Amino acid sequence: MAADAEVRRILTGLGDTWAVVGLSGNRGRAAYGVAEVLQRFGKRIVPVHPKAEAVHGERGYASLSEIPFPVDVVDVFVNSSLAGDVADEAVRIGAKAVWFQLGVVDEDAFARTRAAGLAMVMDRCPAIEIPRLG
C-alpha cells in the first residue's frame, strides 16, 4: 500500500483512540502539540510516559500494557533506538496501527509490525497529515 493511502487509512478508518508514547505535560515537546491537534480533529489521546501524567484532560499511563481499554493507533515519540520495543508492545496489546513520528525510523520494526498485520507509518507526523485530508 502506498504511504499516502496508509496515512489516510490510519487517520480516517482505523479508530479514534490514539496512545501517544512519550507524551508528558511538557509544553515544549512536539508530542504535546501533536496530541492537541489530534484532539482537535476528534481523536481521543492517551498519554503514555513513565511519569503517567494526565495531559490535555486525559489520564496518563506508564506503558501501553497498563491501558485498560482498546487502543487503535500507537503514536511513537521516542528515540528510534527505543521505537522497536514500543512497536512490539503495540502488537502485543492488539493495536490496529503504529505511527512513528518525524525522525523516528526503524526499518526492522516497520517490517515486524507490518508482518504482524498492523498498519504502519514511519517518519511522518499526523498533525501535518490530518489537516490535508480535508
N, C-alpha and C positions, 0 to 999 in steps of 0.2 A: 504494500500500500504506500502510495506517495506520502511524503511527510506532511504536506498541507492537508491531505484528506484525513490523516491520522489526527492532526491537530483539531480539525473540525469535529471529528467523531468524539474525541475526548471532551471537548468543550460543550458539545450540544447533545450527545446521545448516551453517555455512559453514567450519568447521575450527577447529583449536585453536592455530595459530601466530599470535601477535599481535606485530607490531613496534610498540613503544611509542616514538614520536618525541618526544624531549625528556626521556627517562628517563636520569638520571645517578645517581651514588651519593649525592646529596644527600638525606638522610632527611627534610629539612624540606619538600621539594617534594611536591605532590599526586601526581605521576607515580609516585613511589617507593611510596607506599601502595597506589595503584590496581594497580600491577603485582604487588604482593604478594597482593592479593585475587584477581587473575586467576589467579595460580599456584595459590592455594588451591583454586580451582574447576577445576583441571586444564588450564589454558591454558599453553602454552609462550610465555614472553615473550622478546622480542629487543630489548634496549636500542639505541636509535638516538639518538646525540648526537654533536656534534663531537668530544668527548673520547674517544669509543668505549670507555667504561669497561665493565668487567664489573659487572653488578648482579644481585643475587639468584641468583648462581651461573651466570648466562648471559653469554656473550661479547657485548660491545657492538660496534657498527658506526657509522662516521661518517655514513653515509647509507643510505637504503633500497636504492639500487642496488648497494651493496657486500655485501649479504646474499647468500650463495651457495646458498640453498635457497628454496623457495617460501614466501611469506607469505600467510596467509589474510586477516587483518584488520590495517589500519594505524590505530592509536590515536594521535590527534594532540593533544599537549600543547604547542603553540606558540602564539604570539600570532596572533590572527585575520588580521593582515596578512601572515603567512607561511604560513598554513594552506593556501591555494590551491595554492601550489607543491608542498607535501607531497602534497596530494590528486592533483595531476597526476603526480607521481612514482609514487604508488601505482598509478595506472592503467598507467603505463609498465612497472612490474615485474610486472604481472599479478595484483595482489591481488584478492580477491573482494569486499572491503568496506573502507570508510573510516569511522572513528568520530571525530567532532570532540567533544572534551571540553566540559564545562560552561564556558560563557563563550567558546568558540571558535565564531564564526559567520562564514560567508562564503557568502552565497546563490548567488553565481555559481559558486563551486567546487562547491557542493552540486549545482547543475544540471548542470555539466560531468561530474561524477563519475557521477551517475545516467544521464546520456545515454550515457556510455561503458559502461554495463551493470553497474556495481558497485552493491552495496547501500550505503546511506549513512545515517548518523545524525548529527545535529548538536545541540550544546548539551545533551548528556546524559552521564551517567557510568556506565560498565559496572560499577563497584564498587557503585553504588547499585542498578542494574538486575538484576544476576545473582542476588543472593540472593532476589529477588522471584519468580524462575522456579519455585522450589520443586521 
